[in-house]
Amino acid sequence: MKVKRIAIFGSTGSIGTNSLRVIDALGSGYEIVALSGHSNVSLLAEQVRKYKPRYVAVTNGDYVEGLGELIGDLGVEILAGPEALTEIAELDEVDVVLTAIVGAAGLPALLAAAEKGKTLAIANKEPLVIAGELLTGTARENGGLILPVDSEHSAIFQALQAGTHDEVRKIILTASGGPFRKATVEEIRGVTLEQALSHPTWEMGPKITIDSATMANKAFEVIETRWLFDVPMDKIDVLVHPESIVHSLVEFVDGSVIAQLGLPDMCVPIQYALTYPARVEGIAERLRLEDIGQLTFEKPDLEKFGALALGFEVGRIGGSAPV
């Protein structure tokens, strides 16, 4: 098998550290060419010492000197500032760009990688929300490939392989409902930060945990779905599924509904993006449906979770509305 040469943007965050765990388990066949962090230079330095990439980027230039003091003996090329990611994305030595950077900071680098026809493994929603049409179009025109790393879109990507694009009737994203699924509107107005950061099923970074509590994250995913899979908004729906076992579903015109199931573990979609199109033994715990007992679904309350309603609205408007 040809070695996949990988750059991980946001390697010190939750997705980044899990990606490195997955690569550790996969063993041979993967080379870490570049890593990047924003300010956690102590962890970034540990990663550089372990994986020995050729390049390391610090997007916050204030921390470059500190990183240099920690890894100066290794001979790794240190790049600084937001533009450092674009420099790495354009390298001929990089085949796969895995990005897990909060917000839109990684968008220029993703566009640069798409222009080079590289494989983009995207964990964060914002690039496709902000510039989905541009990013997917650029990748398509240059022979690149976009692989979703988040659980819902990885599930959709897998389920869509059961049919053709024209055979899709509906794409159904699932949502846990977060910590406030059963709360009233009045109760939500009085919640604390600690309550909002207590997600019932997923362990994630703080921003995405808060966005999940308000269902703003699901609004982003709706818009992401529209561009990633080239489907109109009227073919996208959301169901609340508190067990977080069914990660999304695709309904086809013949009435068949194909779903992808698994325990809530980000290592599964990360690994599939790295090994695609192959499937190999992984580190995730196995799903035992007899231990789950039941799977429940309900329509989301769009009055209570206004961010989700707004996501559908701006998705229909298109253009710059999502920004």
N, C-alpha and C positions, 0 to 999 in steps of 0.2 A: 504494500500500500504506500502511495506517495505521502510523504510527511506533510501535514498541514501546518503552515507557519502562521502563528496567531499573534495579533496585537489585542490586548485587553485594556480598554479605556474605563477607568474607574475600578481598578483592581483592588483597592482597599475597602470598597463598600461591600454590602451584603451579597449582591450578585457576583461581583468580582472575586470575592474570597471563595464563594461556592463554585465558581467556574474553575478556579485553581484546584479545588478539592476533586472536582470531576476529572480534570486532566491528570491529576496524580493517579487516580484510580484507573484511567484508561491506559496509562503506561506509554509505550512506544507509539510513534505515529504522529506525535504532536510536539511542536517546538514553540516555545514562548519567545517571540522576537522582540516584543515591546510591552511594557507595562506603564500605566499612568495613574497618578493620584492627584489630589488637590492640595491637601494640607497635612495629611497623616503620614509624615515622612518616616516616622519610626517603623510603622508597619510596611510601608513601601520599601524601605531599606532591607527589611527582613525578607521580603518577597524577592527582591533583586539578588540577594545573596543566595537564596535557595534555587531560583529558576535561571539565573544568569542570562537575562535577556541582553540583546545587543544595544537596546535603547531604553531609556526611561524618561518619562515626561512628568513635569510638575506644572499643572495649569495655573497655580498661584505662585507667581514668580518670587514672592517674599520668602518662600521655603526652599529655594534652589540651593542656597549656600548651606543650609542645614543638611540637606540630602547629600550634598557633595562631601561634607565632613564625615558622613556615615558610610559612604560607599566609594570614596575617592580612590581606594586601593584596587578597585575591581576592573577599571578600564572601560566601564560602561559609558556610552555617550549620553549625557544628560541634556534634555531639551526643556525649555521653559516657556510658559505663557500659553494661552488658548491656541495659538497658531501651531504649537508643537504637535498637537494631535493631527492636524492636517498634514504636516511634514511626514509623520509616521504613516498615516493612511495612504500616502502616495508612494511609499517605498515598494520597489519591486520584490523585496524580501518578504513582504506580507501578503498572505493569501486570504486570510479571514480577519475581519475587524469585528470584535465583540465589544459592543458599547453598552455601558451600564452607568452612564453619567446622568445625574438628576438635571432636569430642565433641558434647554435647547443648546447648551454649550457644545455638545458634540456634533451638531448639525453640519457645520462646514466640513468637518473631517469625514462625515458619512457621505456627503455629496462628492467630495474628492475621491473617496474610495469607490463610489458608484461610477464615477467617470472613468475609473481605471478598470472597471469590470470585475471588481472583487466581490467576495461573499461578505454580506453584512449580516451579522447576528445581533439583532436589536432587542435590548431588554427594556428600555425606557420608552414611554409612549410619545413624549413631546415632539421628537423629530417628525413623526408621521402625522401628528395632529397639526403641526404648524406648516409642514411642507410635504405632505403625503403625496400629492400629485406630482410634484417636482422630483421627489426622491425616487419614487417607484418608476417614474418615466425615465429618469436618468439611468437607473440600474438596468431597465429593460433595453434601452437603446444601446447600451455598451456591453451587453451579455453578462451582466452581474446577477447576483442572486440575493434576495432578502429573506432571511430565515428569522421568524419570530422566536424570542426567548421567553417571553412571559407565558404563563400557563394557559391562559384562555386562547391566545392566538396560535400557540403551538398546537393546542387541541383542534382548533379549526383547520389549521394547515394539514394536520394528519387526517381529519375526517373528510376533507375535500378530495382526498386521493381516491375516495370510493366512487367518484363520478366526474363528469365534466362540468365546466363553468356554466354552461347553458342548462344543465340539469338541476341546478341549485334553486330551491324555492325559498328557503329561509336559513339564515345563520342566527343561532341563538347563543348569546353570551350568558354565562352564569355569573352570579355575584353572591358572595356569602351574606350580604346584608350588613356586615360589619357589626360593631358593638351596639348600635342603636336601631337594629332591625325592628324591635318590638317597642321602642320608645315612641311617645307621642311628640307632636311638634313642640308643645310647651316644655316637655322634658328635655328635648334636644337643645333648647335655648339656654338651659342651665348646666350643660355638661362641662366637665373639667378637661384640661389637657391630658391628665393621667387617664381618664376614662376613654378619651378618643384614641389614645395610643395603645389601648388594650384590645388588640384584634383577636377574635375568637378562634381563628383557625390558622392564620398565616403569620410567620415571623419575617418582618420586612423592615426596611429603613424607615425613619420617622416621617419623611414627607409622604411617601406612598401609603403609610399607615393612616395618616390623617386624611389623605385623599380618599382612601377606602371607606373611612368612617362617614364621610359626607356623600359618598358615591360619585364624587368628582372623577375619581380614577376610572370608574365604569363609563362615564361620559367620554373621557379620553379614548377608552378602548373602543367605543362605538365608532368614533371618527376614524380611529386607526384601522378598524375593520373595513370601513368603507373604501379606504385607499389601498390597503395591503392586499385585499382580495378582489378589488374592482367590482364591488356590488353597490347598487343604489341603497339609499337609507331605508326605503320601504321593505327591503329584504333583511333587515337587521332587527333583532329583538333582544330583550334582556329578561331573564328569569332569576329570581332570588332562590338560591340553593344553599341553605345554611351549612350543610355537611361538607361542602367544598370537595366533593369526590368527583362529580361530573364537571369537567373543566370547560366544556362548551359542546354544542351540538350543531349538526348540519342536517336540515331537512331537504330531501330531494323531491323532484316532481312526482315520483311514483309513490310517495307516501312514506318511504323509508327514512328513518332518522338515525344518523350515525353519530355516536358520542365517543369522546375519549375520557377514560376514567383513571383515577390514580389518587393516592394519598397526597395531601397538600405539601409538596416538596419541590422546591425550585430546581433541584438537581436533575429532575427528569427532563423538563424542557431545555435546560442548558445542555445536557448531554445529547439530546436529539439534534439540536442545532449544530453541535460540534461533530457528530458522527454521521449526519445525514449524507446520503440516503440509507446508510447502514444502521442496524440496531445491534447493540452489543450489551453484554452483562453490565449492570450499573450498580451504584451504591445505594440507591433509594430503597426504603422499606417496601415490601410487597403489600399490595392491597388484598385484604380478605373481606369480601362483602358480608360474610356471615358475622363478622365482628362489627360491621357498620349497622346492620339491622334494617334500616330503612333510609330511603332517599326522598327528600321532600322538595317541592318547588312551589313558588308563588309569584304573582306579579309584583313588581316593585311599586311602592307608593310614590308617585311622581310629585305629589304635593309636599310630602315630607322631605323627599330628596330632590330638591329643585335643580341641583347641579346636573343630575341625569337628564331631566327634561330639557335643560338648556343644551346639553350635548347633542340630543336628537335635533333640536331646533337649528343650531349652528351647522350641524352636519348637513342638513337639508339645504341651508343657504349656500354653503360652500365658500369658495374664494378665500378671502382673508378673515371671514367671520370667526373661525376657531381661534385665531390669534387674539 
